[in-house]
Each structure stands twice: as C-alpha cells, then as structure tokens.
C-alpha cells in the first residue's frame, strides 16, 4: 500500500458540465455556436475540440481529405480549434470538449463512445444533443445527472 489511511474522494472543483438540448440534426450547428461563444469568452482556439458521435463535422471532413498527416499535425501543434470524431480521439484530450451528439456511427458502441467523449475534457465539457439520444447512450440516470447538475440550454 502507498498510504496507511483510507482515501476519501470528495470530487473535484471545476466548471459544471453544460448541456445544450437540440436535435441530432442541429447538434453540429449548436456545437459551432458554442465554439464561437467560447472564443468570445476568451478561450484560446487551441483549448477547444469539437467531437461528433455520428457523421464527421464538415471541417474535419475537409481537413482530413486535403492532407491526413497535416490534419493530425494540427492537433499536436494545438494552434486551432480541433475537429474530430469520438472514435478517433481515444487517449487524447483538450481543455474544452464540445460534444455534438449527431447520431451514433456504431449503434452497439453508444455507451463506449459516450464514455470516451465525456472523459476527454480536462476543464470543461459541453454536450449538444437530444436527451433521448443520450439516454440510449448513457442511460436515464446519466441524463438525469447531466440535466440536474449542469447548466442547461435549449436550442
């Protein structure tokens, strides 16, 4: 053992998770609005990553199609907002994750995709999506905690 007395975890101080309720079709647009607001609030572009759960964000598609190695270099250089898909973001993180629940690319991996996404933020997590879609991915209790503990906006 590393310590003689039991550890008591009481949670960490931090910004509350924000939930922006929107449709699957509106999740990417809502995420883009959030990014603009974050930049206006003083967050650096390099702090922010937008992740999707269904189809890729149009910015990600465009960047990846032009030059895949430049796409990933942009993440590691960290000078701009990064756009990615949850499935390609395992093990990576950013200070702010804006998660767009725009459907589920792999239906039977919803729970794993959601877990991966919500654990990528170091300081702030903002989820844009439909409550029902989140229930399918994380369960009723997850949505209940998300809505009651965090800040909520409807679009």
SVG drawing of the C-alpha trace seen along z (x, -y; Angstrom):
<svg xmlns="http://www.w3.org/2000/svg" viewBox="-36 -38 40 42">
<polyline fill="none" stroke="black" stroke-width="0.4" points="0.0,0.0 1.1,-3.5 -0.8,-5.1 -1.6,-4.0 -5.1,-5.6 -8.0,-5.1 -8.5,-7.7 -11.8,-9.7 -12.5,-11.2 -14.9,-14.2 -14.9,-15.2 -13.0,-17.8 -13.7,-21.5 -14.3,-22.6 -16.7,-24.1 -20.1,-22.4 -20.9,-20.3 -23.1,-22.3 -26.0,-20.6 -27.5,-22.2 -30.6,-20.4 -31.0,-20.2 -31.9,-17.6 -29.4,-15.2 -29.6,-17.3 -28.9,-20.5 -26.1,-19.2 -23.2,-20.3 -24.7,-23.8 -25.2,-24.1 -21.6,-23.0 -20.4,-25.6 -22.3,-28.3 -20.7,-27.1 -17.3,-27.4 -17.9,-30.9 -19.2,-31.8 -16.1,-30.2 -13.8,-32.2 -15.7,-35.3 -15.4,-34.4 -11.6,-34.3 -10.8,-30.6 -7.9,-30.1 -8.7,-28.1 -6.1,-25.6 -8.1,-24.8 -11.1,-23.6 -12.0,-20.4 -15.3,-19.6 -16.2,-15.8 -19.0,-14.2 -20.7,-10.8 -22.3,-10.2 -21.0,-11.7 -17.8,-13.8 -18.0,-17.5 -17.7,-19.3 -14.5,-21.0 -12.9,-17.6 -14.0,-16.1 -12.5,-18.9 -9.2,-18.9 -8.8,-15.2 -9.5,-14.9 -6.9,-17.6 -4.0,-16.1 -4.4,-13.5 -1.0,-14.0 -1.5,-17.8 -4.8,-17.1 -3.2,-15.2 -0.2,-17.7 -2.8,-20.4 -4.0,-18.6 -0.5,-18.1 0.6,-21.7 -2.5,-22.8 -3.0,-26.3 -6.6,-26.0 -9.9,-24.5 -9.6,-20.8 -12.5,-18.9 -12.6,-15.1 -14.8,-12.1 -15.0,-10.3 -13.8,-7.0 -10.5,-8.7 -10.0,-10.6 -9.3,-7.8 -6.4,-8.7 -6.4,-12.3 -7.7,-15.3 -8.2,-19.1 -9.1,-21.6 -12.6,-22.0 -14.6,-19.3 -17.7,-20.3 -19.6,-17.1 -22.1,-17.0 -24.4,-14.0 -25.4,-13.8 -26.4,-10.2 -24.3,-7.1 -21.8,-5.9 -21.7,-2.5 -25.1,-1.7 -23.8,1.1 -20.9,-1.1 -23.0,-4.1 -22.1,-3.6 -18.4,-3.3 -18.4,-6.3 -20.2,-8.4 -17.7,-7.4 -14.7,-8.2 -16.2,-11.6 -17.0,-12.7 -13.6,-11.7 -11.6,-13.8 -12.2,-17.2 -9.7,-18.5 -11.6,-21.6 -15.0,-21.9 -17.4,-19.6 -20.3,-20.9 -22.7,-18.4 -25.0,-19.4 -27.7,-16.8 -31.0,-15.2 -31.9,-13.9 -33.4,-10.7 -30.2,-10.0 -28.2,-10.5 -30.5,-8.1 -29.8,-5.5 -26.0,-6.0 -25.7,-6.7 -29.0,-5.6 -31.7,-7.6 -29.5,-8.2 -26.8,-9.7 -29.2,-12.2 -30.8,-12.9 -27.5,-13.8 -26.4,-15.8 -29.6,-17.9 -29.8,-18.4 -26.1,-19.0 -25.1,-21.1 -26.1,-24.2 -28.8,-23.6 -29.9,-25.5 -32.4,-24.6 -32.0,-25.4"/>
</svg>
